[in-house]
Amino acid sequence: MHRLSYNANGLRNLTVERAVEEVAEAGYDGIELSLHPAHIDPFSFSDNEASVIRKALERTGIEACCLAAGADNLLSEERFEPSLVHPDAAGRARRVDLVKRSIRIADMLGIPLINFATGKRKPEVDPADARRWLVEGITEILDSTDSDVTLAMEPEPEFFLETNAAVAQLARELDSPRFALAQDLGHCRVVEEDYLASVERHLPITPVFQVEDIKGRTHYHEIPGDGDIDFVEFFRILRRGGYEGHVSVELYNHSDVYRHALRRSHEVLTAAAASAESSSED
């Protein structure tokens, strides 16, 4: 059965230790930790910092299910740049290095997955070149890291790979047990013609979900219950498919009302999951 978690990128006003405690107090089963100078800085993260996080997890009894390694502003002032498909080789190497650092941090914390994305393709970059650079970068990461951590790529609207199908194709090409799809339900709603069909079709290669609500097809993360996502049918799909991973709420844009976002999300998603279970038993 699925488990609910909350992405700490929506709790950046707190210390990472307090973020773990808030997530546990709101009733979640897990937390998705996130690279950010306020929580986990990949360029200075120490054994002592790892110990603080591990003790907080042990004390609260929740699991760190994933490390969100998208890092929108750690490498430059231009969001998500340089990316894995950046035109400059040195830039791409910096992003590859960041993913490698993320894997080492995940190992330090006992986290099984990292979540990352391709970044945007700049207009001057040929799609074939972007594809080649992407494959080369991920292959280098997989080949040069001695770890069991799975790389879960998240499709992102307007990024080079923005659909579940595109990441699934890349997974077939890479053919690695350590590469998978991190679905984002809201992103599916924005870019997919039939978002729920896409969710179900790609469930077998999905070890983690990010969720938020969406109004219409506008890419703005809403608190669950404030948009148009059919969460009951989403949980029916997970139930039919035997999904046992985490469903991680991602509300990075609601940190100013984090307690409301934490509790409202848990309330709405728990109710939707219960409705899905009840209807499947009728």
C-alpha positions as protocol buffer text, in pm:
chain_id: "A"
residue {
  index: 1
  type: MET
  ca { x: 0 y: 0 z: 0 }
}
residue {
  index: 2
  type: HIS
  ca { x: 118 y: 353 z: -73 }
}
residue {
  index: 3
  type: ARG
  ca { x: 253 y: 583 z: 199 }
}
residue {
  index: 4
  type: LEU
  ca { x: 218 y: 962 z: 226 }
}
residue {
  index: 5
  type: SER
  ca { x: 522 y: 1188 z: 251 }
}
residue {
  index: 6
  type: TYR
  ca { x: 593 y: 1559 z: 225 }
}
residue {
  index: 7
  type: ASN
  ca { x: 869 y: 1736 z: 34 }
}
residue {
  index: 8
  type: ALA
  ca { x: 1087 y: 1947 z: 262 }
}
residue {
  index: 9
  type: ASN
  ca { x: 1130 y: 2207 z: -13 }
}
residue {
  index: 10
  type: GLY
  ca { x: 802 y: 2346 z: 120 }
}
residue {
  index: 11
  type: LEU
  ca { x: 953 y: 2380 z: 469 }
}
residue {
  index: 12
  type: ARG
  ca { x: 1265 y: 2581 z: 395 }
}
residue {
  index: 13
  type: ASN
  ca { x: 1178 y: 2842 z: 659 }
}
residue {
  index: 14
  type: LEU
  ca { x: 1252 y: 2573 z: 919 }
}
residue {
  index: 15
  type: THR
  ca { x: 1566 y: 2388 z: 1013 }
}
residue {
  index: 16
  type: VAL
  ca { x: 1581 y: 2044 z: 852 }
}
residue {
  index: 17
  type: GLU
  ca { x: 1544 y: 1884 z: 1196 }
}
residue {
  index: 18
  type: ARG
  ca { x: 1229 y: 2084 z: 1267 }
}
residue {
  index: 19
  type: ALA
  ca { x: 1099 y: 2005 z: 916 }
}
residue {
  index: 20
  type: VAL
  ca { x: 1121 y: 1633 z: 994 }
}
residue {
  index: 21
  type: GLU
  ca { x: 935 y: 1688 z: 1320 }
}
residue {
  index: 22
  type: GLU
  ca { x: 658 y: 1896 z: 1157 }
}
residue {
  index: 23
  type: VAL
  ca { x: 602 y: 1632 z: 889 }
}
residue {
  index: 24
  type: ALA
  ca { x: 578 y: 1359 z: 1151 }
}
residue {
  index: 25
  type: GLU
  ca { x: 343 y: 1564 z: 1370 }
}
residue {
  index: 26
  type: ALA
  ca { x: 112 y: 1618 z: 1071 }
}
residue {
  index: 27
  type: GLY
  ca { x: 71 y: 1240 z: 1037 }
}
residue {
  index: 28
  type: TYR
  ca { x: 287 y: 1158 z: 735 }
}
residue {
  index: 29
  type: ASP
  ca { x: 477 y: 832 z: 693 }
}
residue {
  index: 30
  type: GLY
  ca { x: 779 y: 990 z: 527 }
}
residue {
  index: 31
  type: ILE
  ca { x: 964 y: 1300 z: 417 }
}
residue {
  index: 32
  type: GLU
  ca { x: 1127 y: 1382 z: 85 }
}
residue {
  index: 33
  type: LEU
  ca { x: 1441 y: 1575 z: 172 }
}
residue {
  index: 34
  type: SER
  ca { x: 1563 y: 1844 z: -66 }
}
residue {
  index: 35
  type: LEU
  ca { x: 1892 y: 2002 z: -167 }
}
residue {
  index: 36
  type: HIS
  ca { x: 1895 y: 2360 z: -46 }
}
residue {
  index: 37
  type: PRO
  ca { x: 2143 y: 2569 z: 154 }
}
residue {
  index: 38
  type: ALA
  ca { x: 1890 y: 2588 z: 439 }
}
residue {
  index: 39
  type: HIS
  ca { x: 1863 y: 2209 z: 466 }
}
residue {
  index: 40
  type: ILE
  ca { x: 2118 y: 2005 z: 271 }
}
residue {
  index: 41
  type: ASP
  ca { x: 2398 y: 2192 z: 97 }
}
residue {
  index: 42
  type: PRO
  ca { x: 2571 y: 1935 z: -127 }
}
residue {
  index: 43
  type: PHE
  ca { x: 2896 y: 2133 z: -120 }
}
residue {
  index: 44
  type: SER
  ca { x: 2934 y: 2137 z: 257 }
}
residue {
  index: 45
  type: PHE
  ca { x: 2715 y: 1856 z: 392 }
}
residue {
  index: 46
  type: SER
  ca { x: 2898 y: 1684 z: 678 }
}
residue {
  index: 47
  type: ASP
  ca { x: 2881 y: 1364 z: 879 }
}
residue {
  index: 48
  type: ASN
  ca { x: 2757 y: 1570 z: 1176 }
}
residue {
  index: 49
  type: GLU
  ca { x: 2470 y: 1712 z: 971 }
}
residue {
  index: 50
  type: ALA
  ca { x: 2383 y: 1364 z: 848 }
}
residue {
  index: 51
  type: SER
  ca { x: 2379 y: 1241 z: 1208 }
}
residue {
  index: 52
  type: VAL
  ca { x: 2134 y: 1515 z: 1311 }
}
residue {
  index: 53
  type: ILE
  ca { x: 1895 y: 1417 z: 1031 }
}
residue {
  index: 54
  type: ARG
  ca { x: 1924 y: 1044 z: 1098 }
}
residue {
  index: 55
  type: LYS
  ca { x: 1849 y: 1099 z: 1469 }
}
residue {
  index: 56
  type: ALA
  ca { x: 1546 y: 1313 z: 1384 }
}
residue {
  index: 57
  type: LEU
  ca { x: 1415 y: 1041 z: 1155 }
}
residue {
  index: 58
  type: GLU
  ca { x: 1470 y: 774 z: 1420 }
}
residue {
  index: 59
  type: ARG
  ca { x: 1309 y: 987 z: 1689 }
}
residue {
  index: 60
  type: THR
  ca { x: 997 y: 1060 z: 1483 }
}
residue {
  index: 61
  type: GLY
  ca { x: 969 y: 718 z: 1318 }
}
residue {
  index: 62
  type: ILE
  ca { x: 927 y: 850 z: 963 }
}
residue {
  index: 63
  type: GLU
  ca { x: 1127 y: 751 z: 657 }
}
residue {
  index: 64
  type: ALA
  ca { x: 1335 y: 968 z: 426 }
}
residue {
  index: 65
  type: CYS
  ca { x: 1191 y: 822 z: 107 }
}
residue {
  index: 66
  type: CYS
  ca { x: 1367 y: 1034 z: -154 }
}
residue {
  index: 67
  type: LEU
  ca { x: 1619 y: 1315 z: -199 }
}
residue {
  index: 68
  type: ALA
  ca { x: 1497 y: 1588 z: -433 }
}
residue {
  index: 69
  type: ALA
  ca { x: 1810 y: 1690 z: -622 }
}
residue {
  index: 70
  type: GLY
  ca { x: 1664 y: 1936 z: -873 }
}
residue {
  index: 71
  type: ALA
  ca { x: 1848 y: 2224 z: -705 }
}
residue {
  index: 72
  type: ASP
  ca { x: 1706 y: 2520 z: -893 }
}
residue {
  index: 73
  type: ASN
  ca { x: 1957 y: 2779 z: -773 }
}
residue {
  index: 74
  type: LEU
  ca { x: 2259 y: 2601 z: -629 }
}
residue {
  index: 75
  type: LEU
  ca { x: 2473 y: 2622 z: -943 }
}
residue {
  index: 76
  type: SER
  ca { x: 2388 y: 2968 z: -1076 }
}
residue {
  index: 77
  type: GLU
  ca { x: 2141 y: 3255 z: -1050 }
}
residue {
  index: 78
  type: GLU
  ca { x: 1965 y: 3120 z: -1361 }
}
residue {
  index: 79
  type: ARG
  ca { x: 1717 y: 2863 z: -1233 }
}
residue {
  index: 80
  type: PHE
  ca { x: 1804 y: 2497 z: -1304 }
}
residue {
  index: 81
  type: GLU
  ca { x: 2120 y: 2595 z: -1493 }
}
residue {
  index: 82
  type: PRO
  ca { x: 2357 y: 2463 z: -1596 }
}
residue {
  index: 83
  type: SER
  ca { x: 2153 y: 2152 z: -1676 }
}
residue {
  index: 84
  type: LEU
  ca { x: 2229 y: 1807 z: -1810 }
}
residue {
  index: 85
  type: VAL
  ca { x: 2157 y: 1943 z: -2159 }
}
residue {
  index: 86
  type: HIS
  ca { x: 2346 y: 2272 z: -2124 }
}
residue {
  index: 87
  type: PRO
  ca { x: 2539 y: 2378 z: -2439 }
}
residue {
  index: 88
  type: ASP
  ca { x: 2865 y: 2413 z: -2245 }
}
residue {
  index: 89
  type: ALA
  ca { x: 3043 y: 2087 z: -2154 }
}
residue {
  index: 90
  type: ALA
  ca { x: 3183 y: 2239 z: -1834 }
}
residue {
  index: 91
  type: GLY
  ca { x: 2832 y: 2337 z: -1732 }
}
residue {
  index: 92
  type: ARG
  ca { x: 2697 y: 1988 z: -1793 }
}
residue {
  index: 93
  type: ALA
  ca { x: 2987 y: 1850 z: -1588 }
}
residue {
  index: 94
  type: ARG
  ca { x: 2886 y: 2068 z: -1294 }
}
residue {
  index: 95
  type: ARG
  ca { x: 2533 y: 1925 z: -1302 }
}
residue {
  index: 96
  type: VAL
  ca { x: 2668 y: 1570 z: -1330 }
}
residue {
  index: 97
  type: ASP
  ca { x: 2888 y: 1640 z: -1029 }
}
residue {
  index: 98
  type: LEU
  ca { x: 2585 y: 1767 z: -836 }
}
residue {
  index: 99
  type: VAL
  ca { x: 2392 y: 1446 z: -905 }
}
residue {
  index: 100
  type: LYS
  ca { x: 2694 y: 1241 z: -792 }
}
residue {
  index: 101
  type: ARG
  ca { x: 2709 y: 1443 z: -472 }
}
residue {
  index: 102
  type: SER
  ca { x: 2337 y: 1379 z: -424 }
}
residue {
  index: 103
  type: ILE
  ca { x: 2395 y: 1006 z: -447 }
}
residue {
  index: 104
  type: ARG
  ca { x: 2667 y: 1022 z: -182 }
}
residue {
  index: 105
  type: ILE
  ca { x: 2436 y: 1219 z: 47 }
}
residue {
  index: 106
  type: ALA
  ca { x: 2154 y: 970 z: -11 }
}
residue {
  index: 107
  type: ASP
  ca { x: 2392 y: 690 z: 89 }
}
residue {
  index: 108
  type: MET
  ca { x: 2489 y: 881 z: 405 }
}
residue {
  index: 109
  type: LEU
  ca { x: 2122 y: 912 z: 501 }
}
residue {
  index: 110
  type: GLY
  ca { x: 2001 y: 572 z: 385 }
}
residue {
  index: 111
  type: ILE
  ca { x: 1773 y: 722 z: 119 }
}
residue {
  index: 112
  type: PRO
  ca { x: 1691 y: 478 z: -166 }
}
residue {
  index: 113
  type: LEU
  ca { x: 1603 y: 731 z: -441 }
}
residue {
  index: 114
  type: ILE
  ca { x: 1707 y: 1065 z: -578 }
}
residue {
  index: 115
  type: ASN
  ca { x: 1470 y: 1273 z: -787 }
}
residue {
  index: 116
  type: PHE
  ca { x: 1614 y: 1490 z: -1065 }
}
residue {
  index: 117
  type: ALA
  ca { x: 1522 y: 1632 z: -1406 }
}
residue {
  index: 118
  type: THR
  ca { x: 1675 y: 1718 z: -1742 }
}
residue {
  index: 119
  type: GLY
  ca { x: 1654 y: 2096 z: -1734 }
}
residue {
  index: 120
  type: LYS
  ca { x: 1546 y: 2305 z: -2033 }
}
residue {
  index: 121
  type: ARG
  ca { x: 1690 y: 2277 z: -2382 }
}
residue {
  index: 122
  type: LYS
  ca { x: 1818 y: 2617 z: -2490 }
}
residue {
  index: 123
  type: PRO
  ca { x: 1709 y: 2732 z: -2840 }
}
residue {
  index: 124
  type: GLU
  ca { x: 2060 y: 2701 z: -2986 }
}
residue {
  index: 125
  type: VAL
  ca { x: 2092 y: 2336 z: -2882 }
}
residue {
  index: 126
  type: ASP
  ca { x: 1994 y: 2073 z: -3138 }
}
residue {
  index: 127
  type: PRO
  ca { x: 1756 y: 1812 z: -2986 }
}
residue {
  index: 128
  type: ALA
  ca { x: 1983 y: 1530 z: -3104 }
}
residue {
  index: 129
  type: ASP
  ca { x: 2278 y: 1684 z: -2923 }
}
residue {
  index: 130
  type: ALA
  ca { x: 2070 y: 1736 z: -2609 }
}
residue {
  index: 131
  type: ARG
  ca { x: 1965 y: 1371 z: -2618 }
}
residue {
  index: 132
  type: ARG
  ca { x: 2323 y: 1253 z: -2660 }
}
residue {
  index: 133
  type: TRP
  ca { x: 2450 y: 1472 z: -2378 }
}
residue {
  index: 134
  type: LEU
  ca { x: 2170 y: 1354 z: -2151 }
}
residue {
  index: 135
  type: VAL
  ca { x: 2247 y: 987 z: -2212 }
}
residue {
  index: 136
  type: GLU
  ca { x: 2620 y: 1046 z: -2171 }
}
residue {
  index: 137
  type: GLY
  ca { x: 2572 y: 1233 z: -1844 }
}
residue {
  index: 138
  type: ILE
  ca { x: 2341 y: 978 z: -1685 }
}
residue {
  index: 139
  type: THR
  ca { x: 2559 y: 690 z: -1805 }
}
residue {
  index: 140
  type: GLU
  ca { x: 2862 y: 854 z: -1645 }
}
residue {
  index: 141
  type: ILE
  ca { x: 2672 y: 894 z: -1318 }
}
residue {
  index: 142
  type: LEU
  ca { x: 2557 y: 532 z: -1320 }
}
residue {
  index: 143
  type: ASP
  ca { x: 2897 y: 394 z: -1415 }
}
residue {
  index: 144
  type: SER
  ca { x: 3105 y: 601 z: -1174 }
}
residue {
  index: 145
  type: THR
  ca { x: 2901 y: 569 z: -855 }
}
residue {
  index: 146
  type: ASP
  ca { x: 2920 y: 253 z: -645 }
}
residue {
  index: 147
  type: SER
  ca { x: 2576 y: 276 z: -490 }
}
residue {
  index: 148
  type: ASP
  ca { x: 2235 y: 111 z: -483 }
}
residue {
  index: 149
  type: VAL
  ca { x: 2057 y: 448 z: -498 }
}
residue {
  index: 150
  type: THR
  ca { x: 1808 y: 469 z: -787 }
}
residue {
  index: 151
  type: LEU
  ca { x: 1803 y: 774 z: -1015 }
}
residue {
  index: 152
  type: ALA
  ca { x: 1437 y: 867 z: -1062 }
}
residue {
  index: 153
  type: MET
  ca { x: 1388 y: 1125 z: -1336 }
}
residue {
  index: 154
  type: GLU
  ca { x: 1092 y: 1359 z: -1307 }
}
residue {
  index: 155
  type: PRO
  ca { x: 930 y: 1499 z: -1623 }
}
residue {
  index: 156
  type: GLU
  ca { x: 882 y: 1873 z: -1590 }
}
residue {
  index: 157
  type: PRO
  ca { x: 670 y: 2109 z: -1804 }
}
residue {
  index: 158
  type: GLU
  ca { x: 889 y: 2297 z: -2055 }
}
residue {
  index: 159
  type: PHE
  ca { x: 1195 y: 2083 z: -1974 }
}
residue {
  index: 160
  type: PHE
  ca { x: 1373 y: 1874 z: -2237 }
}
residue {
  index: 161
  type: LEU
  ca { x: 1187 y: 1564 z: -2117 }
}
residue {
  index: 162
  type: GLU
  ca { x: 844 y: 1673 z: -1998 }
}
residue {
  index: 163
  type: THR
  ca { x: 627 y: 1361 z: -2032 }
}
residue {
  index: 164
  type: ASN
  ca { x: 618 y: 1020 z: -1869 }
}
residue {
  index: 165
  type: ALA
  ca { x: 653 y: 857 z: -2209 }
}
residue {
  index: 166
  type: ALA
  ca { x: 973 y: 1049 z: -2285 }
}
residue {
  index: 167
  type: VAL
  ca { x: 1136 y: 936 z: -1961 }
}
residue {
  index: 168
  type: ALA
  ca { x: 1010 y: 581 z: -2015 }
}
residue {
  index: 169
  type: GLN
  ca { x: 1180 y: 579 z: -2356 }
}
residue {
  index: 170
  type: LEU
  ca { x: 1504 y: 698 z: -2197 }
}
residue {
  index: 171
  type: ALA
  ca { x: 1474 y: 423 z: -1936 }
}
residue {
  index: 172
  type: ARG
  ca { x: 1447 y: 163 z: -2213 }
}
residue {
  index: 173
  type: GLU
  ca { x: 1754 y: 309 z: -2381 }
}
residue {
  index: 174
  type: LEU
  ca { x: 1961 y: 316 z: -2063 }
}
residue {
  index: 175
  type: ASP
  ca { x: 1838 y: -29 z: -1957 }
}
residue {
  index: 176
  type: SER
  ca { x: 1961 y: 9 z: -1599 }
}
residue {
  index: 177
  type: PRO
  ca { x: 1792 y: -122 z: -1283 }
}
residue {
  index: 178
  type: ARG
  ca { x: 1907 y: 201 z: -1116 }
}
residue {
  index: 179
  type: PHE
  ca { x: 1714 y: 435 z: -1347 }
}
residue {
  index: 180
  type: ALA
  ca { x: 1340 y: 491 z: -1308 }
}
residue {
  index: 181
  type: LEU
  ca { x: 1056 y: 740 z: -1350 }
}
residue {
  index: 182
  type: ALA
  ca { x: 949 y: 982 z: -1077 }
}
residue {
  index: 183
  type: GLN
  ca { x: 597 y: 1077 z: -1175 }
}
residue {
  index: 184
  type: ASP
  ca { x: 454 y: 1413 z: -1077 }
}
residue {
  index: 185
  type: LEU
  ca { x: 75 y: 1398 z: -1086 }
}
residue {
  index: 186
  type: GLY
  ca { x: 32 y: 1772 z: -1134 }
}
residue {
  index: 187
  type: HIS
  ca { x: 286 y: 1779 z: -1416 }
}
residue {
  index: 188
  type: CYS
  ca { x: 95 y: 1496 z: -1583 }
}
residue {
  index: 189
  type: ARG
  ca { x: -221 y: 1705 z: -1565 }
}
residue {
  index: 190
  type: VAL
  ca { x: -41 y: 1998 z: -1729 }
}
residue {
  index: 191
  type: VAL
  ca { x: 132 y: 1819 z: -2019 }
}
residue {
  index: 192
  type: GLU
  ca { x: -53 y: 1489 z: -2079 }
}
residue {
  index: 193
  type: GLU
  ca { x: -372 y: 1462 z: -2282 }
}
residue {
  index: 194
  type: ASP
  ca { x: -507 y: 1194 z: -2046 }
}
residue {
  index: 195
  type: TYR
  ca { x: -312 y: 1236 z: -1725 }
}
residue {
  index: 196
  type: LEU
  ca { x: -468 y: 945 z: -1536 }
}
residue {
  index: 197
  type: ALA
  ca { x: -414 y: 704 z: -1825 }
}
residue {
  index: 198
  type: SER
  ca { x: -50 y: 809 z: -1835 }
}
residue {
  index: 199
  type: VAL
  ca { x: -17 y: 754 z: -1460 }
}
residue {
  index: 200
  type: GLU
  ca { x: -151 y: 402 z: -1492 }
}
residue {
  index: 201
  type: ARG
  ca { x: 46 y: 314 z: -1806 }
}
residue {
  index: 202
  type: HIS
  ca { x: 378 y: 409 z: -1646 }
}
residue {
  index: 203
  type: LEU
  ca { x: 311 y: 282 z: -1295 }
}
residue {
  index: 204
  type: PRO
  ca { x: 538 y: -27 z: -1332 }
}
residue {
  index: 205
  type: ILE
  ca { x: 852 y: 189 z: -1365 }
}
residue {
  index: 206
  type: THR
  ca { x: 753 y: 445 z: -1098 }
}
residue {
  index: 207
  type: PRO
  ca { x: 903 y: 409 z: -746 }
}
residue {
  index: 208
  type: VAL
  ca { x: 785 y: 750 z: -621 }
}
residue {
  index: 209
  type: PHE
  ca { x: 514 y: 1008 z: -693 }
}
residue {
  index: 210
  type: GLN
  ca { x: 511 y: 1381 z: -636 }
}
residue {
  index: 211
  type: VAL
  ca { x: 163 y: 1527 z: -602 }
}
residue {
  index: 212
  type: GLU
  ca { x: 0 y: 1867 z: -584 }
}
residue {
  index: 213
  type: ASP
  ca { x: -328 y: 2000 z: -714 }
}
residue {
  index: 214
  type: ILE
  ca { x: -364 y: 2189 z: -1043 }
}
residue {
  index: 215
  type: LYS
  ca { x: -631 y: 2430 z: -1164 }
}
residue {
  index: 216
  type: GLY
  ca { x: -707 y: 2370 z: -1531 }
}
residue {
  index: 217
  type: ARG
  ca { x: -371 y: 2295 z: -1690 }
}
residue {
  index: 218
  type: THR
  ca { x: -174 y: 2582 z: -1540 }
}
residue {
  index: 219
  type: HIS
  ca { x: 157 y: 2480 z: -1386 }
}
residue {
  index: 220
  type: TYR
  ca { x: 111 y: 2619 z: -1037 }
}
residue {
  index: 221
  type: HIS
  ca { x: 128 y: 2387 z: -738 }
}
residue {
  index: 222
  type: GLU
  ca { x: -201 y: 2412 z: -547 }
}
residue {
  index: 223
  type: ILE
  ca { x: -274 y: 2253 z: -210 }
}
residue {
  index: 224
  type: PRO
  ca { x: -468 y: 1927 z: -265 }
}
residue {
  index: 225
  type: GLY
  ca { x: -838 y: 2008 z: -270 }
}
residue {
  index: 226
  type: ASP
  ca { x: -786 y: 2350 z: -428 }
}
residue {
  index: 227
  type: GLY
  ca { x: -768 y: 2235 z: -791 }
}
residue {
  index: 228
  type: ASP
  ca { x: -915 y: 1987 z: -1039 }
}
residue {
  index: 229
  type: ILE
  ca { x: -708 y: 1671 z: -987 }
}
residue {
  index: 230
  type: ASP
  ca { x: -919 y: 1357 z: -938 }
}
residue {
  index: 231
  type: PHE
  ca { x: -733 y: 1216 z: -638 }
}
residue {
  index: 232
  type: VAL
  ca { x: -987 y: 940 z: -574 }
}
residue {
  index: 233
  type: GLU
  ca { x: -929 y: 792 z: -920 }
}
residue {
  index: 234
  type: PHE
  ca { x: -554 y: 843 z: -877 }
}
residue {
  index: 235
  type: PHE
  ca { x: -558 y: 630 z: -563 }
}
residue {
  index: 236
  type: ARG
  ca { x: -778 y: 371 z: -737 }
}
residue {
  index: 237
  type: ILE
  ca { x: -507 y: 341 z: -1002 }
}
residue {
  index: 238
  type: LEU
  ca { x: -240 y: 296 z: -735 }
}
residue {
  index: 239
  type: ARG
  ca { x: -453 y: 33 z: -562 }
}
residue {
  index: 240
  type: ARG
  ca { x: -519 y: -159 z: -886 }
}
residue {
  index: 241
  type: GLY
  ca { x: -150 y: -151 z: -972 }
}
residue {
  index: 242
  type: GLY
  ca { x: -34 y: -265 z: -630 }
}
residue {
  index: 243
  type: TYR
  ca { x: 178 y: 47 z: -583 }
}
residue {
  index: 244
  type: GLU
  ca { x: 371 y: 40 z: -255 }
}
residue {
  index: 245
  type: GLY
  ca { x: 590 y: 350 z: -283 }
}
residue {
  index: 246
  type: HIS
  ca { x: 550 y: 697 z: -140 }
}
residue {
  index: 247
  type: VAL
  ca { x: 313 y: 969 z: -256 }
}
residue {
  index: 248
  type: SER
  ca { x: 504 y: 1287 z: -178 }
}
residue {
  index: 249
  type: VAL
  ca { x: 329 y: 1624 z: -155 }
}
residue {
  index: 250
  type: GLU
  ca { x: 531 y: 1901 z: -321 }
}
residue {
  index: 251
  type: LEU
  ca { x: 427 y: 2254 z: -224 }
}
residue {
  index: 252
  type: TYR
  ca { x: 750 y: 2455 z: -244 }
}
residue {
  index: 253
  type: ASN
  ca { x: 540 y: 2766 z: -310 }
}
residue {
  index: 254
  type: HIS
  ca { x: 338 y: 2742 z: 13 }
}
residue {
  index: 255
  type: SER
  ca { x: 615 y: 2767 z: 272 }
}
residue {
  index: 256
  type: ASP
  ca { x: 452 y: 3078 z: 420 }
}
residue {
  index: 257
  type: VAL
  ca { x: 148 y: 2869 z: 520 }
}
residue {
  index: 258
  type: TYR
  ca { x: 332 y: 2541 z: 570 }
}
residue {
  index: 259
  type: ARG
  ca { x: 125 y: 2413 z: 863 }
}
residue {
  index: 260
  type: HIS
  ca { x: -199 y: 2463 z: 673 }
}
residue {
  index: 261
  type: ALA
  ca { x: -44 y: 2304 z: 361 }
}
residue {
  index: 262
  type: LEU
  ca { x: 83 y: 2005 z: 561 }
}
residue {
  index: 263
  type: ARG
  ca { x: -244 y: 1933 z: 736 }
}
residue {
  index: 264
  type: ARG
  ca { x: -482 y: 2017 z: 453 }
}
residue {
  index: 265
  type: SER
  ca { x: -286 y: 1798 z: 211 }
}
residue {
  index: 266
  type: HIS
  ca { x: -284 y: 1507 z: 455 }
}
residue {
  index: 267
  type: GLU
  ca { x: -657 y: 1544 z: 519 }
}
residue {
  index: 268
  type: VAL
  ca { x: -757 y: 1559 z: 151 }
}
residue {
  index: 269
  type: LEU
  ca { x: -526 y: 1280 z: 36 }
}
residue {
  index: 270
  type: THR
  ca { x: -616 y: 1048 z: 323 }
}
residue {
  index: 271
  type: ALA
  ca { x: -986 y: 1098 z: 251 }
}
residue {
  index: 272
  type: ALA
  ca { x: -935 y: 1037 z: -121 }
}
residue {
  index: 273
  type: ALA
  ca { x: -740 y: 717 z: -54 }
}
residue {
  index: 274
  type: ALA
  ca { x: -1013 y: 594 z: 181 }
}
residue {
  index: 275
  type: SER
  ca { x: -1280 y: 668 z: -80 }
}
residue {
  index: 276
  type: ALA
  ca { x: -1078 y: 481 z: -343 }
}
residue {
  index: 277
  type: GLU
  ca { x: -1044 y: 181 z: -115 }
}
residue {
  index: 278
  type: SER
  ca { x: -1412 y: 185 z: -22 }
}
residue {
  index: 279
  type: SER
  ca { x: -1533 y: 207 z: -382 }
}
residue {
  index: 280
  type: SER
  ca { x: -1305 y: -74 z: -492 }
}
residue {
  index: 281
  type: GLU
  ca { x: -1460 y: -302 z: -231 }
}
residue {
  index: 282
  type: ASP
  ca { x: -1820 y: -234 z: -339 }
}
